[in-house]
């Protein structure tokens, strides 16, 4: 794990993280050199190619420490990267981290962040390869770069959906956005609804489902739902040069109590379409493979929600028998 300073304080923090990683993660046969040198050495399994992705979480943009515990932050930082590997049909291998934090941050905060991250790493089979620690002028910044592997013929992309394909989605959509709204309005109240708050604080990446889709050859195109169904559906359609029609009554929405329903500000369908940060998988399946998709896989329900049409870039929502244009209204960092 490389660092920008040789100060004793920094060295102690790094060693603390190393010890924690050694206690939690077993040695990996793909990793010949891990933390302790200037770079790690990772080799994919024979006949596989490397997948590489990176994502950052920035305080005030992606999270608020008023309701994110350090363990939640570490978990989510790794989860969003694992989801990118799942969306390519790959198996995670290892990851590096870059963490910036104010100088007055207690050392325990750092170990708690890595504790949450390493718990998910243990569950997913990913190895901590190293990283960097540095001071920030006032906020916390956490970036993760992840490596995965997949056989070349089994790489899943957004680009191969075709008219006539069916559209499927895993899990349920909108719970993360509802959980975030509850956390922002009343963190104490949100803790009474752990299923909703937890979907935002600690999402579950669908890596096993992604690997199955890759190995089975069922998926013609695949993407993870980080920005919201309406936006990521447009991303898939634009990459494949097709259009799509989805049915409002087939979108799997979370079951919420009347009390929670009275607290949230928007209709439930709006959260399912535009909420974002669900980290479920959206994928297309050719007509001849449609019946091979199970209704449940690895404990996760799979729902057919629509179809691909020959209208490049056009997305439609069928609601009460009528079609209306579906605009990309999910998360966009740079929308004005």
N, C-alpha and C positions, 0 to 999 in steps of 0.2 A: 504494500500500500504506500504509494508515494505521497509525500507531503511537501508543503511549501516552506517549512521552517523546521529547524532542529531543536526547538525549545523543549524543555523537559515536560511542560504541561501537555504539549501536543503529542509527544512520544508516549506519555502515559495513557492518553486517550486511545491512541492507535493500538497499543498493546492490550488495553482493556477490550477493545472490539475484537482483536485477534483471539484472545482467550475465549470470549463468548462464542465466536464462530467455531472454534475447535471443539467446544463442549456440545454444540448443537448439531453441526453438520458432519456426516461421515465423509471419509476421503472419496473422491470421484476418480474413476478410471480414465475419464476424458481430460483431467487436469494434471499436467506434469509439474507445473510451477504455479503456485498460488501467491497469496500475499507474502511480503517480505523482500521481494525484489522490485526492480523498476517496472516490470511488466509481468503479466501472467502468460502461461503457455497452455493453450487449449486445443485439442485435436478432436474433430467430430468422429463418430464411429465410421468404420469402413463403408464406403458406398453412400455416404451422406454429404450434404453441403451445409455450410454455416448460414444461419439466419442472424441478423444483427438489427437491433432496434434501440431507441433511446427515448425517454420521456422525463420531463422535469415537473416538480411540484414547487410552486412559489407561494410563500405565505402572503395572504391578502388577495391572491388570485385563485388558487386551488384549495386552500384550506385556511382555517382560522383556529388558532390555538385556544380560543375560548371554549371550543367544544371538541377539538381533536386532541386526544391524548397522544403522547409521543409514540406509543406502541401502534396506534391507529395510523399515524403518519408513515411509520416504517413499513407497515403491512401494505398500505395503499400504494406507496411509491413502487414497490416491487410488483404488486398486483396489476397495475396498469401496463407494465412492461411484459409481464407474463401473458396478458391478454393479446398483445401484439404477436407474440409467438404462436398463440393458439389460432389466431386469425390467418396464419400462414400454414396451418396444419402441422406445426413443428413441436418437438420436445425440447424443453428448456435445458440448457447445460450449466450456465453460470452467468454472473453479473458483476459489474463494478459500480461503485457509488461515488458521487461527489457531493459533499455536504458543506454548506456555508452557514454559519450561525454567529450571533453576537458574542463578543468575548466574555461577557458576564454570564453566559449560559452555564448552568450547573453541569458537571460531568455526567450526573445521573440521567439527565435529559438525553444525552447521546447514547448511552447504553440502553435506555428504554426504546429509543427509535430503532436501534439495531436489533433489540430483542423482538420487536414486532415483525421486523423484516425477516429475521432468521427463522422465526416460527413458520412463516409462509414458505420460506426457502426449503425448510425441512419437509414440508408437506408436498411441495412441487418437485423436489429433486434437483433444484438449482443450487449451485455452489457460489459462495462469496469469493470472488477472485482478487479483490483489492479495491483501491479507490483513492480518494483525496479528502482531506479536511482543511478548511480555511475559515478565517474570520469574515464576517459580513458587517456592513455599516449599520444594520438594524433589524433585518428580517431573516427568516430561515429559508434556505433554498436547498432542495434535494433533487439531484439528478441521478438516474439509474440508466446504465447501458447494459443490455442483456444479449446473450448469445444463445442460440438454439440450433437444432439440427433437424434435417428432414431429407428423405431420399429425393433426388432431383426430379424424378417423374411424379412425385406426390406433392410438390409445392403447390399450395392453393393461393390464388390471387383474386383480385377484384375484376379481372378483365375478360372472363370467359362465359359470362351469363348469356343465354340465347333466348329469343322469343319462344314461348311455350314452356320454358322452365317454371317450376313451382318455387315459391319463396317460403322459406322456413326461418323460424327464430327460436332460440333456446330461452328457457326460463320465463320470467315476467318482466314487463317494462314499466318504468315510472316510479318504482319503489325508491330508488336512490334520490331522485329529485324531490319526492315527498319527504323522505328522511332529512334531506338537506334543509328544506323549508322549516321543518319542525325544529331542527338543531339551531337554525339562525334565530328563530322567534323565541324559543324557550328550550335551551339545552337540558334543563332539569326535567321538563315535561317529555322531551324526546326520549330520554333514557327509559321511560315507561313503555316505549314501543321499540324494543331492541331489533325487531325484524326490519323495521323501516330505517331506523338510524344506522343499523349495522350494514345495510345494503350500500349506504353512502360511505361510511367510515372504513369498512372492511369488505370490499367487493370480492367475489369468488371468481377468478379467471377460469374459463372453460377449456383448459388445456387437454383434458382427456377426450372431450367431445371433438375438439379440433384435430387431435391425432386420429380419432376414429374416422372422421370425415376424410382426412387425407389418405389413410390406409385403405379405406373401403372404395374410394373413387366416386362416392355419391355426389359430392359437391362440385358443381361447375364453377362457382365463384363464391368467395367467402370474405367477410369483413367483420370486425368487432364493433359493437355499438358503444362508442365512447362519447360521441357528440349528440346522440339522439337518433331515433329511428328515421325521422324525416330527413335529417341531414346526411346520415350515413347511407341511406337508401339512394339518395342522389349521387353520392360518391361512387357507389357500386355501379349505378346505371351509366354515369358519365364514363367510367373506366371501360365498361363493356359496350358502350354505344347502343344502349337499349333503353326502354322505359319500363314502368311497373304499375300494377294496380294492386292495392292492398285493401282488405275488407276491415272496416272499423270493428265489427263484432267478432272478429277472429284474433284481434291483437290481445295477447295475454296480459291483463292488467292486474295489479295487486289487489287483494281483498283488504279493504280498510273498514274500520268501525265507523258508525255514524258520527261518533265524537271526533275522530280524526278528519272525517269528511267535512265537518263544520269548521275545522281550523284551516284547512288548505284553501288557497285562493283561486284555483283554476279547476275546470272539469277534469275528471280522472283521465279521460282519453287524451287530453292535452299533455299530461305528464308522460303518458305512454308514447306519444308521438315525438315530443320535443324535449323531454326532461334531460336526457343524457346521463353519462357515467353509470350506465347499467352494466357495461362490460359483458353483455351477452353476445352471442354469435348470430349473424344474419347470413344465410347462405341460400344458393339456388341449386335446384336439382333437375336434371333432364327428365322428360316424361317417362322414359323407360326405367328410371331408377327410383321414381317417387315412392313406390310401395316398399322399398328397402329401408326407408328412413323410419327408425323406431319412434314410438310415442314418448319414450323415456330412455335416457342413456346416462349412465353414471349418476343416477338419482335426479337428473335434470329433465324436466318436461320439454318436449320439442313440439312446436305448433306450426302448422301450415297457415300462412296469413295472406297469400296472394299469388300473383304470377307475373312473369316477365312478358312484355309486349314489344312490338316492333315500332316504337316511337322514341327514338333516341333522346334521352334527357328528360322525358316527360314522366312525372310520377303523379298518380291519381289515388284518391281515397274514395272507396265506395261506402256510402253511409246512407242507410235507409233506402237502399235501391238506387241512389243517385250518385253520379261521379262528380267529384270536385277536385280541382288541382291541389296537390299536396306540395306546399312550399317548404324549403329547408329552413326550419325555424329552431333547430337545436343550437348547441353551443358553438360560438365562433369568437376566437380571441380578438379579432380585429374588425368585427362588425361595428359600424358607427351608429 
